[in-house]
């Protein structure tokens, strides 16, 4: 549960903070519900476009994984996202400067912030369009990865109703709820004093992350060469991607502190009882918003740091057991594998590749035999815990009855025979499987 929640939060949080910040600075066409309809339509169009395109990409990757090259998709979408973000920030900065000259100087911070987003200006349509497109592209960059995490949990061969799988799904759902809540908090916090800088820091963090991804893809394609010292620095940031999310959250934490201080500065005693009640209500609102945001950011920070570190702790696979070779067959004594537990074996091919395979008794004389690898998670292997066979990478339990059948996160099946008290696996099948274990 913790691993799925941490991984999904790490994948989505920075993007969702950026989406919240962008929504805050998408202008309405006037006050009231009617005036906010244009902004709502733009926001929901961007969210819907991002989610639908993410779903389409995920479906294509599942049905035809070789049809679309992910690096090519990245080289197209990443620069588009960067340009859209820079254009959006520039448009918002210009608009903010114009609004300062129009709004009365005596208005308080909250009133100025609300008025600025509800006052129609020439060029607002362009701001909404650019904001909606950025929301769509940024979601398209993050959501497919999160969807792939869900597919790994729900893939064929998984015991859907097992406690471990239910907890994994619960963790995944909680991660979505948390990042959605923090996107709303980001939207609210960026309203403080109508300043652009919190949104600027959030978007800058996301764009630096995007820029490093572009560099990594270009280097992988051998389009550019980077000195080792520079690449070591870039690699550190790539391997510690949570840094960018933390920087974005810290910017909002500054706003949280400012909001808390503002709550203490609000007069709670007025010229009449009504003014006093209004002041106390505003003070409580500010404190509540600041406290809620602080708790949310703390939960997010713990998940993407401590949670990821704890959830990704290395699981040691059991050592390979011995076997004999008879007539080009790996031979296993049925008496040694008829205990209902997972047994792992390792065969070294003629090319020096160590091919692992597993065997487990399912019922009676029925056995599940397959490579210690699957088509989704690769050769990370499986381990036994509490009587269940669990994928080392995605941490979900297999349905033992389906081991030996192709599909999903099941071990890749290989040929075997049972006769005369032995289970045999052709060495030719193991030699043919060497490519699965080549890194």
C-alpha positions in Angstrom: 0.0 0.0 0.0 2.7 2.5 1.0 4.8 1.7 -2.1 1.9 2.3 -4.5 0.8 5.5 -2.7 4.3 6.8 -2.6 5.1 6.0 -6.3 1.8 7.5 -7.5 2.3 10.6 -5.4 5.8 11.1 -6.7 4.6 10.7 -10.3 1.7 13.1 -10.0 2.3 15.7 -7.3 4.5 18.2 -9.1 2.2 18.2 -12.1 -0.9 18.6 -9.9 0.7 21.5 -8.0 1.4 23.2 -11.4 -2.2 22.6 -12.6 -3.5 24.2 -9.4 -1.3 27.2 -9.9 -2.2 27.6 -13.5 -6.0 27.4 -12.7 -5.6 30.2 -10.2 -4.4 32.6 -12.9 -6.9 31.7 -15.6 -9.2 34.8 -15.7 -12.9 34.8 -15.6 -15.1 37.1 -17.7 -16.8 38.8 -14.7 -18.2 38.3 -11.3 -20.6 35.6 -10.3 -21.3 32.1 -11.7 -21.9 33.4 -15.2 -18.6 35.2 -15.3 -16.7 32.1 -14.1 -18.2 29.8 -16.7 -15.6 30.7 -19.3 -12.8 29.8 -16.9 -14.5 26.6 -15.8 -15.0 25.5 -19.4 -11.3 26.2 -20.2 -10.1 24.3 -17.0 -12.3 21.3 -17.6 -11.5 21.2 -21.3 -7.8 21.0 -20.4 -8.3 18.4 -17.8 -10.5 16.3 -20.0 -8.2 16.5 -23.0 -5.2 15.5 -20.8 -7.0 12.5 -19.3 -8.5 11.3 -22.5 -5.2 11.5 -24.4 -3.5 9.8 -21.4 -6.0 7.0 -21.6 -5.5 6.6 -25.3 -1.7 6.5 -25.0 -2.0 3.9 -22.2 -4.4 1.7 -24.3 -2.0 1.9 -27.3 1.0 0.9 -25.1 -1.0 -2.1 -23.8 -2.3 -3.3 -27.1 0.7 -2.4 -29.3 3.6 -1.5 -27.1 6.0 -1.1 -30.0 3.7 1.1 -32.1 4.7 4.4 -30.3 8.2 5.2 -29.2 8.1 6.9 -25.8 11.2 8.9 -26.4 9.7 10.3 -29.6 6.6 11.3 -27.7 8.7 12.9 -25.0 10.7 14.9 -27.5 7.5 16.3 -29.0 5.4 17.0 -25.8 8.2 18.2 -23.5 9.2 21.3 -25.6 5.5 22.1 -26.2 4.8 22.0 -22.4 7.8 24.3 -21.7 6.8 26.8 -24.4 3.2 26.9 -23.2 4.3 27.4 -19.6 6.6 30.3 -20.5 3.9 31.9 -22.6 1.3 31.5 -19.9 3.6 33.1 -17.2 4.4 36.0 -19.5 0.8 36.6 -20.3 -0.1 36.5 -16.6 2.7 38.8 -15.6 1.6 41.4 -18.2 -2.0 41.0 -17.1 -1.1 41.4 -13.4 0.8 44.6 -14.1 -2.1 46.1 -16.0 -4.5 45.1 -13.2 -2.4 46.9 -10.5 -2.9 50.1 -12.4 -6.7 49.6 -12.6 -7.6 48.4 -9.1 -8.1 50.9 -6.3 -5.1 51.2 -4.0 -7.2 51.0 -0.8 -8.5 47.5 -1.5 -7.2 44.7 0.7 -5.1 41.8 -0.6 -8.0 39.3 -0.8 -10.3 41.8 -2.6 -7.5 42.7 -5.0 -6.8 39.1 -5.8 -10.5 38.2 -6.3 -11.1 41.3 -8.4 -8.1 40.7 -10.7 -9.3 37.3 -11.7 -12.9 38.4 -12.2 -12.2 41.5 -14.2 -12.3 41.0 -18.0 -9.4 42.4 -20.0 -8.5 42.2 -23.7 -6.4 39.1 -24.3 -8.0 37.0 -21.5 -9.3 34.4 -24.1 -5.6 33.8 -25.1 -4.6 33.3 -21.4 -7.4 30.8 -20.9 -6.5 28.9 -24.1 -2.8 28.7 -23.3 -3.6 27.6 -19.7 -6.0 24.9 -20.8 -3.4 23.5 -23.3 -0.7 23.5 -20.7 -3.0 21.6 -18.3 -3.7 19.0 -21.0 0.0 18.6 -22.0 1.3 18.4 -18.4 -1.4 15.8 -17.5 -0.5 13.9 -20.6 3.1 13.8 -19.4 2.3 12.4 -15.9 -0.9 10.5 -16.0 0.1 7.6 -18.4 2.9 6.7 -16.0 0.4 6.6 -13.1 -2.0 4.5 -15.3 0.7 2.0 -16.0 1.2 1.6 -12.3 -2.4 0.7 -12.0 -2.2 -1.8 -14.8 0.7 -3.5 -13.1 -1.5 -4.0 -10.0 -4.5 -5.3 -12.0 -2.7 -7.3 -14.7 -3.5 -10.9 -15.4 -2.5 -13.6 -12.9 -3.0 -11.2 -9.9 -5.3 -12.2 -7.0 -7.6 -9.3 -7.3 -9.3 -9.9 -3.9 -6.2 -10.7 -2.0 -5.5 -8.4 1.0 -2.2 -7.2 -0.6 -3.8 -6.2 -3.9 -6.7 -4.5 -2.1 -4.3 -2.5 0.0 -2.2 -1.7 -3.1 -5.3 -0.4 -4.9 -6.3 1.6 -1.8 -2.9 3.2 -1.7 -3.2 4.1 -5.3 -6.6 5.7 -4.9 -5.5 7.6 -1.8 -2.5 9.0 -3.7 -4.9 10.4 -6.4 -7.1 11.9 -3.7 -4.1 13.5 -2.0 -2.6 15.0 -5.1 -6.0 16.3 -6.2 -6.5 17.9 -2.8 -3.0 19.5 -3.0 -3.8 20.8 -6.5 -6.8 22.6 -4.9 -4.6 23.8 -2.1 -2.1 25.1 -4.7 -4.9 26.9 -6.4 -6.0 28.6 -3.1 -2.5 29.4 -1.9 -1.5 31.1 -5.2 -4.3 33.5 -4.7 -2.4 35.2 -1.8 -1.9 38.9 -2.6 -2.4 38.1 -6.3 1.3 37.4 -6.7 2.7 35.5 -9.6 5.9 34.3 -7.9 4.5 31.1 -6.2 3.1 29.9 -9.5 6.4 30.9 -11.2 8.5 28.8 -8.8 6.2 25.8 -9.2 6.2 26.0 -13.0 10.0 26.6 -13.0 10.5 23.4 -11.0 8.4 21.4 -13.4 10.1 23.0 -16.5 13.6 22.2 -15.2 12.5 18.6 -14.7 11.1 18.6 -18.3 14.4 20.1 -19.6 16.4 17.4 -17.9 14.2 14.7 -19.4 14.9 16.2 -22.9 18.6 16.2 -22.2 18.4 12.6 -21.1 16.5 11.5 -24.2 18.9 13.3 -26.5 21.9 11.8 -24.8 20.3 8.3 -25.0 19.8 8.8 -28.8 23.5 10.0 -29.0 22.4 13.4 -30.4 24.5 15.3 -27.9 27.6 14.7 -25.9 28.0 15.9 -22.3 31.2 16.1 -20.3 31.3 13.5 -17.5 31.4 16.2 -14.7 28.2 17.9 -16.1 26.5 14.6 -16.7 27.1 13.5 -13.1 25.3 16.6 -11.9 22.4 16.0 -14.3 22.2 12.4 -13.3 21.9 13.3 -9.7 18.9 15.5 -10.3 17.4 12.8 -12.6 17.8 10.2 -9.9 16.5 12.5 -7.2 13.4 13.9 -9.0 11.6 14.5 -5.7 13.8 17.6 -5.3 11.8 19.5 -7.8 8.5 18.6 -6.1 10.0 19.7 -2.7 11.1 23.0 -4.1 7.6 23.7 -5.5 6.0 22.7 -2.2 8.5 25.0 -0.3 7.3 27.9 -2.3 3.8 27.2 -1.3 4.9 26.7 2.3 6.2 30.3 2.3 2.7 31.4 1.3 1.3 29.3 4.1 3.5 31.1 6.6 2.4 34.5 5.1 -1.2 33.4 5.3 -0.8 32.4 9.0 0.8 35.7 9.8 -2.0 37.6 8.0 -4.6 35.7 10.1 -3.0 37.0 13.3 -2.9 40.6 11.9 -6.6 40.7 11.1 -8.5 42.9 13.7 -10.9 40.8 15.7 -12.5 43.8 17.4 -14.3 46.4 15.2 -16.4 49.5 15.5 -19.5 47.3 16.0 -20.1 43.6 16.8 -20.7 42.7 13.2 -17.2 43.9 12.2 -15.7 42.0 15.1 -17.4 38.8 14.0 -16.3 39.3 10.4 -12.7 39.8 11.5 -12.7 36.7 13.7 -14.3 34.6 10.9 -11.7 35.7 8.4 -8.9 35.0 10.9 -10.2 31.5 11.5 -10.5 30.9 7.7 -6.9 32.0 7.1 -5.7 29.8 10.0 -7.7 26.9 8.8 -6.4 27.2 5.2 -2.8 27.6 6.4 -3.1 24.6 8.7 -4.8 22.3 6.2 -2.2 23.2 3.5 0.7 22.6 5.9 -0.6 19.1 6.8 -1.2 18.3 3.2 2.3 19.3 2.1 3.8 17.4 5.0 2.0 14.2 4.0 3.1 14.7 0.4 6.7 15.4 1.4 6.9 12.3 3.6 5.4 10.1 0.8 7.8 11.2 -1.9 10.9 10.9 0.4 10.5 8.5 3.3 7.7 6.6 1.7 9.5 6.1 -1.6 12.7 5.1 0.3 10.9 2.6 2.5 8.7 1.2 -0.3 11.6 0.6 -2.6 13.7 -1.3 -0.1 15.4 -4.2 -1.9 13.8 -7.6 -1.4 16.4 -10.4 -1.5 15.4 -13.3 -3.7 16.0 -16.7 -2.3 19.2 -18.4 -3.5 18.8 -20.8 -6.5 18.5 -24.4 -5.7 20.5 -27.2 -7.2 19.3 -29.4 -10.1 20.7 -32.1 -12.4 21.0 -32.3 -16.1 19.9 -35.5 -17.9 19.8 -35.8 -21.7 19.6 -32.0 -22.4 16.9 -31.6 -19.8 17.0 -29.9 -16.4 15.7 -32.5 -14.1 14.0 -31.9 -10.7 12.9 -34.5 -8.2 9.2 -34.2 -7.6 9.7 -35.0 -3.9 11.8 -31.8 -3.6 9.2 -29.5 -5.1 5.9 -31.0 -3.9 5.7 -28.9 -0.7 3.6 -26.0 -2.1 6.4 -23.5 -1.8 8.3 -21.4 -4.4 11.5 -23.0 -5.7 14.0 -21.0 -7.8 16.6 -22.3 -10.2 19.3 -20.7 -12.3 20.8 -22.1 -15.5 23.8 -20.5 -17.2 23.4 -20.5 -20.9 26.2 -21.2 -23.4 26.5 -17.4 -23.8 27.0 -16.9 -20.1 23.5 -15.5 -19.4 22.0 -16.6 -16.1 18.4 -17.7 -16.8 16.2 -18.0 -13.7 13.0 -20.1 -13.6 10.6 -20.9 -10.8 8.5 -24.0 -9.9 5.6 -24.2 -7.5 3.2 -27.0 -6.8 -0.4 -25.8 -7.4 -2.4 -28.9 -6.5 -1.7 -32.6 -6.6 0.4 -33.3 -9.7 -0.2 -29.8 -11.1 2.8 -27.5 -11.2 3.3 -23.9 -12.2 6.5 -23.4 -14.1 7.8 -20.2 -15.6 10.7 -17.8 -16.0 11.5 -15.7 -13.0 10.4 -12.7 -15.1 7.3 -11.3 -16.8 6.4 -9.3 -19.9 5.4 -6.2 -17.8 8.0 -6.0 -15.0 10.9 -7.7 -16.7 13.4 -10.0 -14.9 12.9 -8.5 -11.4 11.7 -11.9 -10.1 9.2 -13.2 -7.6 9.4 -14.1 -3.9 7.2 -16.0 -1.5 5.6 -14.3 1.5 2.8 -15.6 3.7 2.1 -18.4 1.3 1.7 -16.0 -1.7 3.9 -15.5 -4.8 4.6 -11.8 -5.1 6.2 -9.8 -7.9 9.3 -8.0 -6.6 8.7 -4.9 -8.7 5.0 -4.1 -8.5 4.5 -5.8 -5.1 1.2 -7.6 -6.0 0.4 -11.2 -5.3 0.0 -13.7 -8.2 -2.9 -16.1 -8.4 -0.9 -19.3 -8.0 -3.5 -21.2 -10.1 -2.5 -19.1 -13.1 1.3 -19.5 -12.8 2.3 -21.3 -16.0 -0.2 -19.4 -18.1 0.7 -16.4 -20.3 -0.5 -12.9 -19.6 -0.2 -9.9 -17.4 2.2 -10.1 -14.5 2.3 -13.8 -14.6 5.8 -15.5 -14.9 6.6 -16.1 -18.6 5.7 -19.8 -19.1 8.2 -22.4 -20.4 7.8 -26.0 -21.5 8.1 -28.8 -19.0 7.1 -32.4 -18.5 6.3 -34.5 -15.5 7.0 -38.2 -15.6 8.6 -41.0 -13.5 8.8 -38.9 -10.4 10.7 -36.0 -12.1 9.9 -32.6 -13.6 12.0 -31.8 -16.6 12.6 -28.5 -18.5 14.3 -28.6 -21.9 17.6 -26.8 -21.9 16.7 -25.5 -25.4 13.8 -23.6 -23.8 16.2 -22.0 -21.3 18.7 -21.1 -24.0 15.9 -19.5 -26.0 14.9 -17.4 -23.0 18.4 -15.8 -22.5 17.2 -12.5 -24.1 14.7 -11.9 -21.3 17.6 -11.7 -18.7 20.0 -9.6 -20.8 20.2 -6.1 -19.3 
